[in-house]
């Protein structure tokens, strides 16, 4: 069996999931706002997979989808906000940061 982590669109709501050996090990969710924005509101990764860039890959999946749909992103989720702040690759779709 492969040790590859696979990523899929969440079947029950807007988001993506990370799956390893048939088990969900991570997910990210977002809310669409109007025709041109979305809000990333939640990201979670199982503790044993946190050093494998699963969370960052989930954020990248949402970012790529946002680009394809010509949307800008608001990062309400603290993890997604940290990734947007750390990596300039997200600057083109960043709308604003929500600070707590």
CNS distance restraints for C-alpha pairs under 8 A (distance, minus, plus):
assign (resid   1 and name CA) (resid  21 and name CA) 7.82 0.50 0.50
assign (resid   2 and name CA) (resid  21 and name CA) 7.78 0.50 0.50
assign (resid   3 and name CA) (resid  20 and name CA) 7.27 0.50 0.50
assign (resid   3 and name CA) (resid  21 and name CA) 7.50 0.50 0.50
assign (resid   4 and name CA) (resid  20 and name CA) 6.83 0.50 0.50
assign (resid   5 and name CA) (resid  18 and name CA) 6.47 0.50 0.50
assign (resid   5 and name CA) (resid  19 and name CA) 5.70 0.50 0.50
assign (resid   5 and name CA) (resid  20 and name CA) 4.96 0.50 0.50
assign (resid   5 and name CA) (resid  21 and name CA) 7.91 0.50 0.50
assign (resid   6 and name CA) (resid  18 and name CA) 5.67 0.50 0.50
assign (resid   6 and name CA) (resid  19 and name CA) 5.19 0.50 0.50
assign (resid   6 and name CA) (resid  20 and name CA) 6.52 0.50 0.50
assign (resid   7 and name CA) (resid  16 and name CA) 6.75 0.50 0.50
assign (resid   7 and name CA) (resid  17 and name CA) 5.60 0.50 0.50
assign (resid   7 and name CA) (resid  18 and name CA) 4.59 0.50 0.50
assign (resid   7 and name CA) (resid  19 and name CA) 6.21 0.50 0.50
assign (resid   7 and name CA) (resid  58 and name CA) 7.78 0.50 0.50
assign (resid   8 and name CA) (resid  16 and name CA) 5.47 0.50 0.50
assign (resid   8 and name CA) (resid  17 and name CA) 5.36 0.50 0.50
assign (resid   8 and name CA) (resid  18 and name CA) 6.64 0.50 0.50
assign (resid   8 and name CA) (resid  19 and name CA) 7.83 0.50 0.50
assign (resid   9 and name CA) (resid  14 and name CA) 7.63 0.50 0.50
assign (resid   9 and name CA) (resid  15 and name CA) 5.94 0.50 0.50
assign (resid   9 and name CA) (resid  16 and name CA) 4.34 0.50 0.50
assign (resid   9 and name CA) (resid  17 and name CA) 6.27 0.50 0.50
assign (resid  10 and name CA) (resid  14 and name CA) 6.37 0.50 0.50
assign (resid  10 and name CA) (resid  15 and name CA) 5.23 0.50 0.50
assign (resid  10 and name CA) (resid  16 and name CA) 4.81 0.50 0.50
assign (resid  10 and name CA) (resid  17 and name CA) 5.77 0.50 0.50
assign (resid  13 and name CA) (resid  29 and name CA) 7.49 0.50 0.50
assign (resid  14 and name CA) (resid  29 and name CA) 5.73 0.50 0.50
assign (resid  14 and name CA) (resid  30 and name CA) 5.74 0.50 0.50
assign (resid  14 and name CA) (resid  31 and name CA) 6.68 0.50 0.50
assign (resid  15 and name CA) (resid  27 and name CA) 7.13 0.50 0.50
assign (resid  15 and name CA) (resid  28 and name CA) 5.33 0.50 0.50
assign (resid  15 and name CA) (resid  29 and name CA) 4.10 0.50 0.50
assign (resid  15 and name CA) (resid  30 and name CA) 5.81 0.50 0.50
assign (resid  15 and name CA) (resid  62 and name CA) 7.39 0.50 0.50
assign (resid  16 and name CA) (resid  27 and name CA) 5.61 0.50 0.50
assign (resid  16 and name CA) (resid  28 and name CA) 5.46 0.50 0.50
assign (resid  16 and name CA) (resid  29 and name CA) 6.68 0.50 0.50
assign (resid  16 and name CA) (resid  58 and name CA) 6.60 0.50 0.50
assign (resid  16 and name CA) (resid  61 and name CA) 7.36 0.50 0.50
assign (resid  16 and name CA) (resid  62 and name CA) 7.57 0.50 0.50
assign (resid  17 and name CA) (resid  24 and name CA) 6.59 0.50 0.50
assign (resid  17 and name CA) (resid  25 and name CA) 7.57 0.50 0.50
assign (resid  17 and name CA) (resid  26 and name CA) 5.58 0.50 0.50
assign (resid  17 and name CA) (resid  27 and name CA) 4.22 0.50 0.50
assign (resid  17 and name CA) (resid  28 and name CA) 6.54 0.50 0.50
assign (resid  17 and name CA) (resid  58 and name CA) 7.35 0.50 0.50
assign (resid  18 and name CA) (resid  24 and name CA) 5.75 0.50 0.50
assign (resid  18 and name CA) (resid  25 and name CA) 5.58 0.50 0.50
assign (resid  18 and name CA) (resid  26 and name CA) 4.83 0.50 0.50
assign (resid  18 and name CA) (resid  27 and name CA) 6.04 0.50 0.50
assign (resid  18 and name CA) (resid  54 and name CA) 7.14 0.50 0.50
assign (resid  18 and name CA) (resid  58 and name CA) 7.42 0.50 0.50
assign (resid  19 and name CA) (resid  23 and name CA) 5.31 0.50 0.50
assign (resid  19 and name CA) (resid  24 and name CA) 4.46 0.50 0.50
assign (resid  19 and name CA) (resid  25 and name CA) 5.59 0.50 0.50
assign (resid  19 and name CA) (resid  26 and name CA) 7.12 0.50 0.50
assign (resid  20 and name CA) (resid  24 and name CA) 6.53 0.50 0.50
assign (resid  20 and name CA) (resid  25 and name CA) 6.52 0.50 0.50
assign (resid  25 and name CA) (resid  45 and name CA) 5.74 0.50 0.50
assign (resid  25 and name CA) (resid  46 and name CA) 5.20 0.50 0.50
assign (resid  25 and name CA) (resid  49 and name CA) 7.35 0.50 0.50
assign (resid  26 and name CA) (resid  43 and name CA) 7.47 0.50 0.50
assign (resid  26 and name CA) (resid  44 and name CA) 5.34 0.50 0.50
assign (resid  26 and name CA) (resid  45 and name CA) 4.06 0.50 0.50
assign (resid  26 and name CA) (resid  46 and name CA) 6.10 0.50 0.50
assign (resid  26 and name CA) (resid  54 and name CA) 7.08 0.50 0.50
assign (resid  26 and name CA) (resid  55 and name CA) 7.21 0.50 0.50
assign (resid  27 and name CA) (resid  42 and name CA) 7.90 0.50 0.50
assign (resid  27 and name CA) (resid  43 and name CA) 5.70 0.50 0.50
assign (resid  27 and name CA) (resid  44 and name CA) 5.47 0.50 0.50
assign (resid  27 and name CA) (resid  45 and name CA) 6.59 0.50 0.50
assign (resid  27 and name CA) (resid  55 and name CA) 7.89 0.50 0.50
assign (resid  27 and name CA) (resid  58 and name CA) 7.00 0.50 0.50
assign (resid  28 and name CA) (resid  40 and name CA) 7.48 0.50 0.50
assign (resid  28 and name CA) (resid  41 and name CA) 7.79 0.50 0.50
assign (resid  28 and name CA) (resid  42 and name CA) 5.47 0.50 0.50
assign (resid  28 and name CA) (resid  43 and name CA) 4.25 0.50 0.50
assign (resid  28 and name CA) (resid  44 and name CA) 6.53 0.50 0.50
assign (resid  28 and name CA) (resid  55 and name CA) 8.00 0.50 0.50
assign (resid  28 and name CA) (resid  58 and name CA) 6.22 0.50 0.50
assign (resid  28 and name CA) (resid  59 and name CA) 7.24 0.50 0.50
assign (resid  29 and name CA) (resid  40 and name CA) 6.02 0.50 0.50
assign (resid  29 and name CA) (resid  41 and name CA) 5.99 0.50 0.50
assign (resid  29 and name CA) (resid  42 and name CA) 5.27 0.50 0.50
assign (resid  29 and name CA) (resid  43 and name CA) 6.60 0.50 0.50
assign (resid  30 and name CA) (resid  38 and name CA) 6.48 0.50 0.50
assign (resid  30 and name CA) (resid  39 and name CA) 5.26 0.50 0.50
assign (resid  30 and name CA) (resid  40 and name CA) 4.21 0.50 0.50
assign (resid  30 and name CA) (resid  41 and name CA) 5.35 0.50 0.50
assign (resid  30 and name CA) (resid  42 and name CA) 7.00 0.50 0.50
assign (resid  31 and name CA) (resid  38 and name CA) 5.46 0.50 0.50
assign (resid  31 and name CA) (resid  39 and name CA) 5.18 0.50 0.50
assign (resid  31 and name CA) (resid  40 and name CA) 6.63 0.50 0.50
assign (resid  31 and name CA) (resid  41 and name CA) 7.26 0.50 0.50
assign (resid  32 and name CA) (resid  37 and name CA) 6.13 0.50 0.50
assign (resid  32 and name CA) (resid  38 and name CA) 4.31 0.50 0.50
assign (resid  32 and name CA) (resid  39 and name CA) 6.50 0.50 0.50
assign (resid  33 and name CA) (resid  37 and name CA) 5.07 0.50 0.50
assign (resid  33 and name CA) (resid  38 and name CA) 5.21 0.50 0.50
assign (resid  33 and name CA) (resid  39 and name CA) 7.23 0.50 0.50
assign (resid  34 and name CA) (resid  38 and name CA) 7.97 0.50 0.50
assign (resid  35 and name CA) (resid  71 and name CA) 7.42 0.50 0.50
assign (resid  36 and name CA) (resid  69 and name CA) 7.76 0.50 0.50
assign (resid  36 and name CA) (resid  70 and name CA) 6.38 0.50 0.50
assign (resid  36 and name CA) (resid  71 and name CA) 4.27 0.50 0.50
assign (resid  36 and name CA) (resid  72 and name CA) 6.20 0.50 0.50
assign (resid  37 and name CA) (resid  71 and name CA) 4.81 0.50 0.50
assign (resid  37 and name CA) (resid  72 and name CA) 4.76 0.50 0.50
assign (resid  37 and name CA) (resid  73 and name CA) 5.75 0.50 0.50
assign (resid  37 and name CA) (resid  74 and name CA) 7.45 0.50 0.50
assign (resid  38 and name CA) (resid  66 and name CA) 7.72 0.50 0.50
assign (resid  38 and name CA) (resid  71 and name CA) 6.80 0.50 0.50
assign (resid  38 and name CA) (resid  72 and name CA) 6.44 0.50 0.50
assign (resid  38 and name CA) (resid  73 and name CA) 5.09 0.50 0.50
assign (resid  38 and name CA) (resid  74 and name CA) 6.22 0.50 0.50
assign (resid  39 and name CA) (resid  73 and name CA) 5.74 0.50 0.50
assign (resid  39 and name CA) (resid  74 and name CA) 4.65 0.50 0.50
assign (resid  39 and name CA) (resid  75 and name CA) 5.82 0.50 0.50
assign (resid  39 and name CA) (resid  76 and name CA) 6.42 0.50 0.50
assign (resid  40 and name CA) (resid  73 and name CA) 7.14 0.50 0.50
assign (resid  40 and name CA) (resid  74 and name CA) 6.34 0.50 0.50
assign (resid  40 and name CA) (resid  75 and name CA) 5.09 0.50 0.50
assign (resid  40 and name CA) (resid  76 and name CA) 5.78 0.50 0.50
assign (resid  40 and name CA) (resid  77 and name CA) 5.91 0.50 0.50
assign (resid  40 and name CA) (resid  80 and name CA) 7.01 0.50 0.50
assign (resid  41 and name CA) (resid  75 and name CA) 6.83 0.50 0.50
assign (resid  41 and name CA) (resid  76 and name CA) 5.10 0.50 0.50
assign (resid  41 and name CA) (resid  77 and name CA) 4.63 0.50 0.50
assign (resid  42 and name CA) (resid  76 and name CA) 7.76 0.50 0.50
assign (resid  42 and name CA) (resid  77 and name CA) 5.15 0.50 0.50
assign (resid  43 and name CA) (resid  55 and name CA) 7.00 0.50 0.50
assign (resid  43 and name CA) (resid  77 and name CA) 6.74 0.50 0.50
assign (resid  43 and name CA) (resid  79 and name CA) 6.66 0.50 0.50
assign (resid  43 and name CA) (resid  80 and name CA) 7.10 0.50 0.50
assign (resid  44 and name CA) (resid  55 and name CA) 7.16 0.50 0.50
assign (resid  45 and name CA) (resid  49 and name CA) 6.61 0.50 0.50
assign (resid  45 and name CA) (resid  50 and name CA) 6.20 0.50 0.50
assign (resid  45 and name CA) (resid  54 and name CA) 6.94 0.50 0.50
assign (resid  45 and name CA) (resid  55 and name CA) 6.31 0.50 0.50
assign (resid  46 and name CA) (resid  50 and name CA) 6.62 0.50 0.50
assign (resid  49 and name CA) (resid  53 and name CA) 7.76 0.50 0.50
assign (resid  49 and name CA) (resid  54 and name CA) 6.79 0.50 0.50
assign (resid  50 and name CA) (resid  54 and name CA) 6.48 0.50 0.50
assign (resid  50 and name CA) (resid  55 and name CA) 7.15 0.50 0.50
assign (resid  53 and name CA) (resid  57 and name CA) 6.12 0.50 0.50
assign (resid  54 and name CA) (resid  58 and name CA) 6.22 0.50 0.50
assign (resid  55 and name CA) (resid  59 and name CA) 6.30 0.50 0.50
assign (resid  55 and name CA) (resid  79 and name CA) 7.99 0.50 0.50
assign (resid  56 and name CA) (resid  60 and name CA) 6.15 0.50 0.50
assign (resid  56 and name CA) (resid  80 and name CA) 7.91 0.50 0.50
assign (resid  56 and name CA) (resid  83 and name CA) 6.82 0.50 0.50
assign (resid  57 and name CA) (resid  61 and name CA) 6.17 0.50 0.50
assign (resid  58 and name CA) (resid  62 and name CA) 6.56 0.50 0.50
assign (resid  59 and name CA) (resid  63 and name CA) 6.18 0.50 0.50
assign (resid  59 and name CA) (resid  80 and name CA) 6.30 0.50 0.50
assign (resid  59 and name CA) (resid  83 and name CA) 7.65 0.50 0.50
assign (resid  60 and name CA) (resid  64 and name CA) 6.01 0.50 0.50
assign (resid  61 and name CA) (resid  65 and name CA) 6.25 0.50 0.50
assign (resid  62 and name CA) (resid  66 and name CA) 6.06 0.50 0.50
assign (resid  63 and name CA) (resid  67 and name CA) 6.20 0.50 0.50
assign (resid  63 and name CA) (resid  73 and name CA) 7.72 0.50 0.50
assign (resid  63 and name CA) (resid  90 and name CA) 7.15 0.50 0.50
assign (resid  63 and name CA) (resid  93 and name CA) 7.35 0.50 0.50
assign (resid  64 and name CA) (resid  68 and name CA) 6.24 0.50 0.50
assign (resid  65 and name CA) (resid  69 and name CA) 6.22 0.50 0.50
assign (resid  66 and name CA) (resid  70 and name CA) 5.92 0.50 0.50
assign (resid  66 and name CA) (resid  71 and name CA) 4.83 0.50 0.50
assign (resid  66 and name CA) (resid  72 and name CA) 6.53 0.50 0.50
assign (resid  66 and name CA) (resid  73 and name CA) 7.27 0.50 0.50
assign (resid  66 and name CA) (resid  93 and name CA) 7.45 0.50 0.50
assign (resid  67 and name CA) (resid  71 and name CA) 6.02 0.50 0.50
assign (resid  67 and name CA) (resid  72 and name CA) 7.68 0.50 0.50
assign (resid  67 and name CA) (resid  93 and name CA) 6.96 0.50 0.50
assign (resid  71 and name CA) (resid  93 and name CA) 6.94 0.50 0.50
assign (resid  72 and name CA) (resid  93 and name CA) 4.56 0.50 0.50
assign (resid  72 and name CA) (resid  94 and name CA) 5.76 0.50 0.50
assign (resid  72 and name CA) (resid  95 and name CA) 5.42 0.50 0.50
assign (resid  73 and name CA) (resid  93 and name CA) 5.76 0.50 0.50
assign (resid  73 and name CA) (resid  94 and name CA) 5.14 0.50 0.50
assign (resid  73 and name CA) (resid  95 and name CA) 5.34 0.50 0.50
assign (resid  73 and name CA) (resid  96 and name CA) 7.35 0.50 0.50
assign (resid  74 and name CA) (resid  94 and name CA) 6.51 0.50 0.50
assign (resid  74 and name CA) (resid  95 and name CA) 5.52 0.50 0.50
assign (resid  74 and name CA) (resid  96 and name CA) 5.41 0.50 0.50
assign (resid  74 and name CA) (resid  97 and name CA) 6.03 0.50 0.50
assign (resid  74 and name CA) (resid  98 and name CA) 7.26 0.50 0.50
assign (resid  75 and name CA) (resid  80 and name CA) 5.87 0.50 0.50
assign (resid  75 and name CA) (resid  81 and name CA) 4.97 0.50 0.50
assign (resid  75 and name CA) (resid  84 and name CA) 7.83 0.50 0.50
assign (resid  75 and name CA) (resid  96 and name CA) 7.22 0.50 0.50
assign (resid  75 and name CA) (resid  97 and name CA) 5.65 0.50 0.50
assign (resid  75 and name CA) (resid  98 and name CA) 6.41 0.50 0.50
assign (resid  76 and name CA) (resid  80 and name CA) 7.55 0.50 0.50
assign (resid  76 and name CA) (resid  81 and name CA) 6.79 0.50 0.50
assign (resid  76 and name CA) (resid  97 and name CA) 7.09 0.50 0.50
assign (resid  76 and name CA) (resid  98 and name CA) 5.57 0.50 0.50
assign (resid  76 and name CA) (resid  99 and name CA) 7.96 0.50 0.50
assign (resid  77 and name CA) (resid  81 and name CA) 6.10 0.50 0.50
assign (resid  78 and name CA) (resid  82 and name CA) 6.14 0.50 0.50
assign (resid  79 and name CA) (resid  83 and name CA) 6.35 0.50 0.50
assign (resid  80 and name CA) (resid  84 and name CA) 6.17 0.50 0.50
assign (resid  81 and name CA) (resid  85 and name CA) 6.14 0.50 0.50
assign (resid  81 and name CA) (resid  97 and name CA) 6.69 0.50 0.50
assign (resid  82 and name CA) (resid  86 and name CA) 6.03 0.50 0.50
assign (resid  83 and name CA) (resid  87 and name CA) 6.00 0.50 0.50
assign (resid  84 and name CA) (resid  88 and name CA) 7.04 0.50 0.50
assign (resid  84 and name CA) (resid  89 and name CA) 7.93 0.50 0.50
assign (resid  84 and name CA) (resid  90 and name CA) 5.64 0.50 0.50
assign (resid  84 and name CA) (resid  91 and name CA) 7.34 0.50 0.50
assign (resid  84 and name CA) (resid  94 and name CA) 7.50 0.50 0.50
assign (resid  87 and name CA) (resid  91 and name CA) 7.98 0.50 0.50
assign (resid  90 and name CA) (resid  94 and name CA) 6.13 0.50 0.50
